[in-house]
Amino acid sequence: MTIFKEIVDEEYLTISEAKELLADIEAERALDEDRELRYELARAIEHVNRFAALDPEEAQELVAELEELEKVDEPTAYKIANLLPRNRDELRAVFAQQRYSLSGDELDEILNVVAQYA
């Protein structure tokens, strides 16, 4: 017998938003003394605590500003908001999978938006 899982809903999250959600789960599980955190959940909580640099509201503002730019689509905007690249090389790594490359001016425009929040 094969069990198939269906994707019901999908949405992008920033690390800051994931941190809030995981903090709620961690608090809920802390109330139940008999229930331990699974390894994967504990590692996810550790990861978001280490790498979440912005508040969730700031992260959403950054994503919105990035999506206004011509060459930045929604998934890429979330990647940039999560990574907060500081230079052209780090930003080029985000666009490495794309079928197009960005000019220096386009990269600088994106980095200027990121610099306002980082």
C-alpha positions as CSV (number, residue, x, y, z in Angstrom):
1,M,0.0,0.0,0.0
2,T,1.3,3.4,-1.0
3,I,0.5,6.5,0.9
4,F,0.4,9.7,-1.2
5,K,0.6,13.1,0.3
6,E,-1.1,16.0,-1.4
7,I,0.2,19.5,-1.1
8,V,-2.8,21.5,0.2
9,D,-1.1,24.9,0.5
10,E,2.3,26.5,-0.1
11,E,3.6,29.9,0.8
12,Y,7.1,31.4,1.2
13,L,8.4,32.5,4.6
14,T,11.3,34.5,5.7
15,I,13.6,33.1,8.4
16,S,12.2,35.7,10.8
17,E,8.6,34.5,10.2
18,A,9.7,30.9,10.6
19,K,11.4,31.9,13.9
20,E,8.1,33.2,15.2
21,L,6.2,30.1,14.2
22,L,8.8,27.8,15.7
23,A,8.9,29.8,18.9
24,D,5.2,29.2,19.3
25,I,5.6,25.5,18.7
26,E,8.5,25.3,21.1
27,A,6.5,27.1,23.8
28,E,3.5,24.8,23.3
29,R,5.8,21.7,23.6
30,A,7.5,23.1,26.7
31,L,4.1,23.1,28.5
32,D,3.8,19.3,28.0
33,E,6.6,17.9,30.2
34,D,6.4,14.4,28.7
35,R,6.8,15.6,25.1
36,E,10.4,16.2,23.9
37,L,11.5,18.1,20.9
38,R,12.4,15.9,18.0
39,Y,16.0,16.3,16.7
40,E,14.9,18.0,13.4
41,L,12.7,20.5,15.2
42,A,15.4,21.4,17.7
43,R,17.9,21.9,14.8
44,A,15.4,24.1,12.9
45,I,14.8,26.2,16.0
46,E,18.6,26.5,16.5
47,H,19.0,27.5,12.9
48,V,16.4,30.2,12.8
49,N,17.7,31.6,16.2
50,R,21.2,31.9,14.7
51,F,20.3,33.3,11.3
52,A,17.2,35.5,11.7
53,A,18.6,39.0,11.5
54,L,15.4,41.1,10.8
55,D,12.1,41.4,12.5
56,P,9.3,39.7,10.6
57,E,7.8,43.1,9.6
58,E,11.1,44.3,8.3
59,A,11.7,41.1,6.4
60,Q,8.2,41.4,4.7
61,E,9.0,45.1,3.8
62,L,12.3,44.0,2.3
63,V,10.6,41.3,0.2
64,A,7.9,43.8,-1.0
65,E,10.6,46.2,-2.1
66,L,12.6,43.5,-3.8
67,E,9.5,42.3,-5.7
68,E,9.0,45.8,-7.1
69,L,12.3,45.4,-8.9
70,E,12.1,44.1,-12.5
71,K,14.4,41.1,-12.3
72,V,13.3,39.8,-8.8
73,D,10.5,37.3,-8.6
74,E,8.8,36.1,-5.4
75,P,11.0,33.1,-4.6
76,T,14.2,35.1,-5.3
77,A,13.0,38.0,-3.1
78,Y,12.5,35.5,-0.2
79,K,16.0,34.0,-0.8
80,I,17.6,37.4,-0.8
81,A,15.7,38.5,2.3
82,N,16.8,35.3,4.1
83,L,20.5,35.5,3.0
84,L,20.9,39.3,3.1
85,P,23.8,39.3,0.6
86,R,26.4,42.0,1.2
87,N,28.3,42.0,-2.1
88,R,27.9,41.2,-5.8
89,D,29.4,37.7,-5.5
90,E,27.0,36.6,-2.8
91,L,24.1,38.1,-4.8
92,R,25.2,36.3,-8.0
93,A,25.0,33.0,-6.1
94,V,21.3,33.6,-5.5
95,F,20.8,34.1,-9.3
96,A,23.1,31.3,-10.3
97,Q,20.1,29.0,-11.2
98,Q,18.4,31.6,-13.3
99,R,18.5,31.6,-17.1
100,Y,19.7,35.1,-17.2
101,S,22.5,37.1,-15.5
102,L,22.2,40.6,-14.1
103,S,24.3,43.6,-15.0
104,G,26.4,45.4,-12.4
105,D,23.9,48.2,-12.1
106,E,21.0,45.7,-11.5
107,L,23.1,43.9,-8.8
108,D,23.9,47.3,-7.2
109,E,20.3,48.3,-7.2
110,I,19.3,45.1,-5.3
111,L,22.2,45.5,-2.9
112,N,21.2,49.1,-2.1
113,V,17.7,47.8,-1.2
114,V,19.2,45.1,1.0
115,A,21.6,47.6,2.6
116,Q,18.7,49.6,3.9
117,Y,17.6,46.7,6.1
118,A,20.9,44.9,6.9
